[in-house]
Amino acid sequence: SYNYTAIFVQVSYPRETYTAKVGCNGLSKNSAAQEKFDFEGRQISVQQFFETKQRIRLQFPNLPCVWVGSRERKSYVPMEVIGTMHLFLLVC
C-alpha cells in the first residue's frame, strides 16, 4: 500500500522577478536568524543571506524556515517569501 503526500510552495522574492514552484520537505529546526550555511567560504544565516544578497529585510526572522527543493540538500527559505501552498494527497 502507498501513502503519498506532496506539498508544493511558490517562492517569490518581492524585489525581484524570481518566482519558483518547488517541493516542500518540512521546516528547519532553527529560525532564519539562527539557521546557517556556507556561502562564499563563510557561515552566514538565512536572514543575513536574504538581507545582503536579495536585499530583503525579514519582518519575522525568528520564525523557522521552509525546507524546499531536493531532499539531498538543505535549501531553506524564510516563511515570509512563501506565496501559496498546494497539497496533493494520494492514498492507495
Phi and psi restraints in degrees (value plus and minus 20) as a CYANA .aco file:
   2 TYR   PHI    -134.4   -94.4
   2 TYR   PSI     116.4   156.4
   3 ASN   PHI    -142.3  -102.3
   3 ASN   PSI     102.4   142.4
   4 TYR   PHI    -155.6  -115.6
   4 TYR   PSI     106.2   146.2
   5 THR   PHI    -147.5  -107.5
   5 THR   PSI     109.5   149.5
   6 ALA   PHI    -148.5  -108.5
   6 ALA   PSI     111.3   151.3
   7 ILE   PHI    -136.6   -96.6
   7 ILE   PSI     106.7   146.7
   8 PHE   PHI    -135.8   -95.8
   8 PHE   PSI     119.8   159.8
   9 VAL   PHI    -145.0  -105.0
   9 VAL   PSI     136.1   176.1
  10 GLN   PHI    -124.2   -84.2
  10 GLN   PSI     101.6   141.6
  11 VAL   PHI    -120.1   -80.1
  11 VAL   PSI     106.7   146.7
  12 SER   PHI    -154.8  -114.8
  12 SER   PSI     110.7   150.7
  13 TYR   PHI    -119.5   -79.5
  13 TYR   PSI      95.0   135.0
  14 PRO   PHI     -81.4   -41.4
  14 PRO   PSI     -49.5    -9.5
  15 ARG   PHI    -111.1   -71.1
  15 ARG   PSI     -19.8    20.2
  16 GLU   PHI    -150.1  -110.1
  16 GLU   PSI     154.9   194.9
  17 THR   PHI    -112.7   -72.7
  17 THR   PSI      -5.6    34.4
  18 TYR   PHI     -96.3   -56.3
  18 TYR   PSI     104.2   144.2
  19 THR   PHI    -162.7  -122.7
  19 THR   PSI     114.4   154.4
  20 ALA   PHI    -163.9  -123.9
  20 ALA   PSI     123.6   163.6
  21 LYS   PHI    -123.2   -83.2
  21 LYS   PSI      97.9   137.9
  22 VAL   PHI    -152.8  -112.8
  22 VAL   PSI     139.4   179.4
  23 GLY   PHI     -93.4   -53.4
  23 GLY   PSI     128.6   168.6
  24 CYS   PHI    -131.4   -91.4
  24 CYS   PSI     106.6   146.6
  25 ASN   PHI    -123.4   -83.4
  25 ASN   PSI     -28.4    11.6
  26 GLY   PHI     122.3   162.3
  26 GLY   PSI    -180.6  -140.6
  27 LEU   PHI    -135.5   -95.5
  27 LEU   PSI     135.3   175.3
  28 SER   PHI     -95.8   -55.8
  28 SER   PSI     138.4   178.4
  29 LYS   PHI     -96.5   -56.5
  29 LYS   PSI     -45.6    -5.6
  30 ASN   PHI    -131.7   -91.7
  30 ASN   PSI     145.6   185.6
  31 SER   PHI     -97.4   -57.4
  31 SER   PSI     149.5   189.5
  32 ALA   PHI     -81.1   -41.1
  32 ALA   PSI     -50.6   -10.6
  33 ALA   PHI     -93.3   -53.3
  33 ALA   PSI     -44.7    -4.7
  34 GLN   PHI    -125.4   -85.4
  34 GLN   PSI     -46.7    -6.7
  35 GLU   PHI     -91.8   -51.8
  35 GLU   PSI     100.3   140.3
  36 LYS   PHI    -136.4   -96.4
  36 LYS   PSI     134.4   174.4
  37 PHE   PHI    -171.1  -131.1
  37 PHE   PSI     146.0   186.0
  38 ASP   PHI    -102.4   -62.4
  38 ASP   PSI     103.7   143.7
  39 PHE   PHI    -156.4  -116.4
  39 PHE   PSI      96.8   136.8
  40 GLU   PHI      32.9    72.9
  40 GLU   PSI      23.5    63.5
  41 GLY   PHI      63.0   103.0
  41 GLY   PSI     -11.6    28.4
  42 ARG   PHI    -162.3  -122.3
  42 ARG   PSI     139.0   179.0
  43 GLN   PHI    -105.7   -65.7
  43 GLN   PSI     104.3   144.3
  44 ILE   PHI    -153.7  -113.7
  44 ILE   PSI     139.7   179.7
  45 SER   PHI    -104.3   -64.3
  45 SER   PSI     142.6   182.6
  46 VAL   PHI     -79.3   -39.3
  46 VAL   PSI     -60.2   -20.2
  47 GLN   PHI     -80.3   -40.3
  47 GLN   PSI     -67.7   -27.7
  48 GLN   PHI     -81.1   -41.1
  48 GLN   PSI     -61.0   -21.0
  49 PHE   PHI     -80.0   -40.0
  49 PHE   PSI     -68.4   -28.4
  50 PHE   PHI     -88.8   -48.8
  50 PHE   PSI     -51.1   -11.1
  51 GLU   PHI     -94.2   -54.2
  51 GLU   PSI     -59.1   -19.1
  52 THR   PHI    -109.1   -69.1
  52 THR   PSI     -66.8   -26.8
  53 LYS   PHI    -101.5   -61.5
  53 LYS   PSI     -62.7   -22.7
  54 GLN   PHI    -118.0   -78.0
  54 GLN   PSI     -29.0    11.0
  55 ARG   PHI      36.9    76.9
  55 ARG   PSI      22.0    62.0
  56 ILE   PHI    -138.1   -98.1
  56 ILE   PSI      95.2   135.2
  57 ARG   PHI    -105.2   -65.2
  57 ARG   PSI      98.5   138.5
  58 LEU   PHI     -92.8   -52.8
  58 LEU   PSI     114.2   154.2
  59 GLN   PHI    -103.3   -63.3
  59 GLN   PSI     -44.8    -4.8
  60 PHE   PHI    -151.0  -111.0
  60 PHE   PSI      44.4    84.4
  61 PRO   PHI     -89.2   -49.2
  61 PRO   PSI     -31.5     8.5
  62 ASN   PHI    -111.5   -71.5
  62 ASN   PSI     -19.9    20.1
  63 LEU   PHI    -102.3   -62.3
  63 LEU   PSI     132.9   172.9
  64 PRO   PHI     -86.0   -46.0
  64 PRO   PSI     143.1   183.1
  65 CYS   PHI    -113.3   -73.3
  65 CYS   PSI     144.0   184.0
  66 VAL   PHI    -119.3   -79.3
  66 VAL   PSI     108.2   148.2
  67 TRP   PHI    -105.3   -65.3
  67 TRP   PSI      95.7   135.7
  68 VAL   PHI    -141.4  -101.4
  68 VAL   PSI     143.3   183.3
  69 GLY   PHI      63.0   103.0
  69 GLY   PSI    -167.4  -127.4
  70 SER   PHI     -85.4   -45.4
  70 SER   PSI     123.8   163.8
  71 ARG   PHI     -93.3   -53.3
  71 ARG   PSI     -36.2     3.8
  72 GLU   PHI     -98.8   -58.8
  72 GLU   PSI     -38.3     1.7
  73 ARG   PHI    -139.8   -99.8
  73 ARG   PSI     130.0   170.0
  74 LYS   PHI    -119.1   -79.1
  74 LYS   PSI      68.7   108.7
  75 SER   PHI    -123.5   -83.5
  75 SER   PSI      92.3   132.3
  76 TYR   PHI    -130.3   -90.3
  76 TYR   PSI     118.9   158.9
  77 VAL   PHI    -148.3  -108.3
  77 VAL   PSI     128.1   168.1
  78 PRO   PHI     -83.7   -43.7
  78 PRO   PSI     126.6   166.6
  79 MET   PHI     -76.5   -36.5
  79 MET   PSI     -54.3   -14.3
  80 GLU   PHI     -92.2   -52.2
  80 GLU   PSI     -29.8    10.2
  81 VAL   PHI    -117.3   -77.3
  81 VAL   PSI     -14.7    25.3
  82 ILE   PHI    -105.4   -65.4
  82 ILE   PSI     103.6   143.6
  83 GLY   PHI    -105.3   -65.3
  83 GLY   PSI     -92.8   -52.8
  84 THR   PHI    -146.7  -106.7
  84 THR   PSI     138.0   178.0
  85 MET   PHI    -143.4  -103.4
  85 MET   PSI     121.0   161.0
  86 HIS   PHI    -146.2  -106.2
  86 HIS   PSI     110.7   150.7
  87 LEU   PHI    -133.5   -93.5
  87 LEU   PSI     107.2   147.2
  88 PHE   PHI    -136.3   -96.3
  88 PHE   PSI     106.3   146.3
  89 LEU   PHI    -145.6  -105.6
  89 LEU   PSI     103.5   143.5
  90 LEU   PHI    -145.5  -105.5
  90 LEU   PSI      99.4   139.4
  91 VAL   PHI    -139.7   -99.7
  91 VAL   PSI     100.7   140.7
